[in-house]
Amino acid sequence: MAEQEAAHRQKFDALLAARGVAVPRGVAAADLAALGPLAATLTPPLALKGLGFAHKTEAGAVRLNLSALMGQAEMTGATGYLAEEMVTGALAELLIGVRRDPVYGATMTLGFGGVTAELLADTVTLILPVTAEQIGAALRSLRLWPLLDGYRGRVPADVAAVVDVALALQDMLAADRLLEEIEINPLMVKAKGAIAVDAVIWREE
């Protein structure tokens, strides 16, 4: 089961990358003993994540700013492990998700994400299909849009990259009838580019 979970995460990252969605360099394994040698190929600082949790941070299954994995303890309940190079220079953390709603059909949710996503409650939901222009308008409707738009002299975030990721998820959902939901949280948005740091997928088997 652990090997399947690790392989599943690597396969999903590959699917995102195939659609042009950037993901951090990372390696996955069933246990920390197997992960250690693989992680030696990555450039610190590293993030260590336990797999098998819907909400990794709340479960205590995320460890950040690690220089190496030596000495790390196993995480209770983890079905596998993922080590990734940490993303630096992010200007905002967003949430992008697509799902098949039983009432409205295919929908897309956009908003500010990360560990404070539920606290901020700054999201908008669109009925699919949508265009790049509609996604851009939805982002501009968010309360915290100024943080993406160069608030008080800050460097503007790469909104075009965000739109591209949203369109990629829409295409993924449309291309596979068995996909039920895909969620990226957080999408780390930089001055140039956006990286899907954590993502989950639900697929009808």
N, C-alpha and C positions, 0 to 999 in steps of 0.2 A: 504493500500500500504506500509506504513512504517513497519508494523508488518511483511509483506511478505519479505521485503528487509532484515530485521534483521534475520529472519528465514533462508533466502537464504544464507546469509553469514555464519551462524552457520552450515548449511548443507554442504556448500562447504568446510569449515575447517574440518568437519568430514570426507568428502571424501578424502581430502589430508592426514589426519591422518590415515585413513584406508589403504592407500598406503605406509605408513611408513614415510610420510613427516611431520616433526615436525612443529607445529604452536604454537604461544604464548598462554598462558592461557588467556582467554578472555570471556566477556559476551556481549550480544547485546540486544537492546531494541528499541522500537519505538520512545521514547523520553527520555530526560535526567532525568525527574522525576522518570521514571520506571527504568532507568539504575543505578541510584545512589545506591539503596540498594543492587543490584546485584554486583556492583563493590566493595562493602565492603568486599567481599570474596577474592579479589585479593591482591597481595603484591606490594606496590609501589616500584619504581616510575611507573606511569601508562601513557599510551598513549590513548588519546581520539580521535576517528576518526568519521567523519560524513560519512554516507553511501549515495550512489547515485551519486558519482562523479567519472568520469573516471580517473582524476588526482587529488587526494586529496590535495597534498601539494600546487599545484598551485591555488587551489580553497580556500586555507586557512582553510581546513577541517581536519587539524591534529594539535593536541596540545600535547606537550611532557613534560615529567618530572613532572607530576602532583602527588601530595601526596594524593589527594582526588578529587572527582568531585563536591563537594559543591561549589556553587557560579559560576559555569561555565555557560556561556550564550549559548543559542541555536545557531546553525549554519544555516544561511540562505540557503535554498535549500536542506538541508539534509533530506533524506527520512528515516532515522533511525540512530542509534549510536552504536558504538563499543568501548568498553574499554578493553585494553589489558595490561598485564605486559610487561614492556619494556625489550628488549634484551640487555644484557651487554656483553662486552668482544668480540665483533665482530671484525674480522680482515679485512673483505672486504664485500662490498655489491654487489651482482650480480643480473643479470636479466636472467631468464630462461623462455622461452615461446615456446609453440607448437601451430600450427595452420594448417588449411586446406587451402592451397593456390590454387586459381583457375587455375594457370598455372603449378606449380611444384608439386602439391599434398601436402601431409603432410610434414611439415618442422619444424625444431627446431632452435631457436635463443638463443645463449649463449653470455654473455658479462658482462661488469661491469655496475651496475645499480645504484639504488638510485635516488636522485633528480638530479644528474649530468649525468644521462645515455645518454641523447641526446647530451650534451656538449662533453662528452668523446668520443662518437661514436666508442666505442671499442667492437664490437660484431662480431660474425661469425654465419652464417646460414647453417644448414645441411639439406639434404634431408633424410627423414625417410623411413625405419627404420635404426637405428644406434646401434652400440655396445658400451659397456663401454669404450673400447679402442679408438674408434673414438671420443667419447665425451672428453676423456682425452686429445687427440691430439688437438682437437679444443680449449680447454682451454689453452693449452700451446702455441697456435698460437696468443693469445691475446697480445697486446702491454703491458698491465699491468700485465701480468702473473707473473713477479717477485714479485709482492705484495702478491700473493698467495703462493709463493715458498720460503718464508723466506728471503726476500730482506734485505740485510745489517744486518744480524743477527736477524731479526724479527722471531717470532714464525711462522712456516708454517701453512697455513690454511688447514682444513680437506677437501682436494680435493675429496677424495673418497665419502664423504657425498654429495658433489655437484653432482657427477656422479650419485649417487643413486637417488637424487631428479629428475634429468633430465630423467633418465630411468622410474621413476614413472609417470612423465607427459606423456611420450611417451605411456606408457601402458594405461593411462586413455583415451587418444585420440583414441587409437586403439580399446578400449573396448566399446566406445559409439559413434555410427555413427552420433548422433545429436550434439555432441560437435564440435564447430567451432574453438574455441581458448581458451587456458589457459595461463595466464601469471603471474609469480611470480616476483615481483619487490617492495622491495628488498628481496633477499634471504640473510640473515645475516649469514656469514660463520665464524665459530669460530675455535679455535685450535682443538676442538673436537665437531663435529656436525654442522648442518646448519639448520636455522629456517626460515620458510616462513612467513615474517612479514606482507606482503600485497600481495594479489592475486585477480585476476579477472577472470571470466569465461564468455564466450559467447556460448550460446547453442541455436540451432534452435528449436523453439517451434512449 
